[in-house]
Amino acid sequence: MNALYKKMHWEIYAKLFSLLLTDNGSEFSNPLAIETEEVTGTTRSKMIYCDPSSPYK
C-alpha cells in the first residue's frame, strides 16, 4: 500500500482506497501501517475486518 501511495497523488489514493475490507489474515495484522501515511502519520484509509465464515459481508 505504501508503494501505491507513493506512486499516486494522495487524492486519487484516497478515492480508491478510502475503505479496505479484509479478512483477518496475518498480512493485515498491523492495520496502522496500512491505514496511516508513514511520514506524517495521518490517516489515509480505514480497514474493516470481515467476520470468519461470513462471505456475505
Backbone bond lengths (Angstrom), bond angles and torsions (degrees), N, CA, C in turn:
res aa  C-N    CA-C-N  psi(-1)  N-CA   C-N-CA  omega(-1)  CA-C   N-CA-C  phi
1 M - - - 1.441 - - 1.526 109.99 -
2 N 1.324 116.63 -34.97 1.465 118.98 178.46 1.524 111.27 -63.60
3 A 1.327 117.10 -40.10 1.467 120.28 179.79 1.528 110.65 -64.10
4 L 1.325 117.39 -41.94 1.466 120.73 177.21 1.522 110.81 -63.18
5 Y 1.317 115.41 -43.70 1.463 120.16 -179.47 1.530 111.02 -59.95
6 K 1.332 116.29 -41.11 1.460 120.53 -179.01 1.524 112.21 -68.64
7 K 1.339 117.78 -31.58 1.461 121.17 -177.96 1.525 113.18 -83.32
8 M 1.336 116.51 -25.76 1.464 120.83 -177.66 1.522 110.60 -98.82
9 H 1.304 115.37 157.69 1.461 119.66 167.70 1.522 106.98 -68.88
10 W 1.315 118.24 143.21 1.463 120.92 -174.46 1.523 113.11 -58.60
11 E 1.337 118.14 -31.99 1.464 120.21 179.89 1.529 111.45 -68.11
12 I 1.321 117.18 -37.68 1.468 120.99 177.67 1.524 109.73 -67.53
13 Y 1.323 116.66 -44.80 1.460 121.02 177.34 1.528 110.40 -57.27
14 A 1.318 116.65 -45.68 1.462 121.05 -178.62 1.524 111.79 -62.54
15 K 1.326 117.59 -35.93 1.463 120.53 177.94 1.518 111.55 -69.53
16 L 1.322 116.75 -42.02 1.460 121.04 -175.87 1.521 113.86 -79.50
17 F 1.311 116.91 -35.10 1.464 120.82 -172.24 1.526 113.47 -124.89
18 S 1.311 118.28 33.91 1.466 119.91 -179.56 1.525 111.85 -66.50
19 L 1.330 116.60 -30.05 1.461 121.85 178.85 1.518 108.66 -132.55
20 L 1.326 116.18 127.25 1.457 121.82 -179.96 1.521 108.99 -115.69
21 L 1.307 116.93 117.41 1.461 122.85 179.29 1.519 107.79 -99.51
22 T 1.325 117.65 117.66 1.464 121.60 -174.15 1.521 111.56 -132.95
23 D 1.330 114.47 167.74 1.457 118.80 167.53 1.526 106.47 -87.59
24 N 1.311 117.62 -179.00 1.464 118.30 -178.20 1.529 111.17 -100.88
25 G 1.332 116.03 43.99 1.453 121.79 177.33 1.526 111.60 -72.24
26 S 1.318 115.47 165.09 1.461 120.63 -176.11 1.532 112.76 -62.67
27 E 1.341 117.64 -26.41 1.470 119.65 179.46 1.526 112.40 -68.34
28 F 1.329 116.71 -13.57 1.471 121.55 178.93 1.528 111.44 -114.03
29 S 1.322 117.12 22.84 1.460 121.19 -174.57 1.533 113.65 -76.38
30 N 1.328 117.31 -12.50 1.466 120.71 177.90 1.530 108.93 -121.71
31 P 1.324 117.50 78.04 1.460 119.90 -175.37 1.526 114.16 -62.33
32 L 1.314 118.10 -31.57 1.477 119.44 -179.86 1.519 111.70 -62.68
33 A 1.323 117.92 -34.99 1.461 120.84 179.13 1.525 111.14 -66.66
34 I 1.320 117.05 -28.71 1.464 121.49 179.82 1.524 110.92 -88.22
35 E 1.309 116.32 -39.30 1.467 120.83 -174.94 1.530 114.67 -76.55
36 T 1.312 117.33 -27.91 1.465 119.57 -173.28 1.524 113.05 -108.64
37 E 1.306 115.08 150.95 1.457 122.19 177.13 1.523 107.09 -76.44
38 E 1.329 117.47 130.45 1.459 120.34 -169.46 1.527 115.32 -69.46
39 V 1.305 119.50 -25.62 1.468 121.12 -178.87 1.526 111.37 -86.50
40 T 1.331 116.80 -50.88 1.472 120.30 -175.12 1.526 113.63 -92.36
41 G 1.336 117.16 -21.07 1.457 120.51 -178.49 1.515 114.15 79.41
42 T 1.334 117.53 7.81 1.461 120.16 178.42 1.523 110.39 -76.86
43 T 1.315 115.75 151.99 1.454 121.10 179.55 1.521 109.41 -74.56
44 R 1.345 116.47 128.31 1.459 120.83 -179.98 1.514 112.34 -113.02
45 S 1.340 117.38 -16.24 1.462 121.86 176.83 1.522 108.75 -161.89
46 K 1.320 115.84 169.73 1.467 121.98 177.88 1.520 108.16 -122.67
47 M 1.326 116.72 141.61 1.462 121.47 177.49 1.519 109.57 -109.00
48 I 1.316 115.00 139.49 1.455 121.78 175.05 1.524 107.00 -127.47
49 Y 1.316 117.01 132.70 1.459 122.25 179.70 1.520 110.86 -97.33
50 C 1.313 116.18 133.50 1.458 121.37 173.34 1.521 109.51 -74.57
51 D 1.302 116.28 152.35 1.455 120.13 173.01 1.530 109.56 -74.19
52 P 1.326 118.55 143.31 1.458 120.67 177.82 1.521 111.28 -57.42
53 S 1.303 116.05 144.26 1.485 123.34 179.30 1.524 112.55 57.33
54 S 1.315 116.57 35.15 1.475 121.47 178.55 1.531 109.65 -128.76
55 P 1.323 119.20 68.07 1.463 120.65 -176.58 1.528 113.34 -65.10
56 Y 1.319 117.42 -18.77 1.467 120.34 179.58 1.517 111.91 -70.73
57 K 1.313 118.39 -13.93 1.460 121.56 178.35 1.495 107.87 -84.86
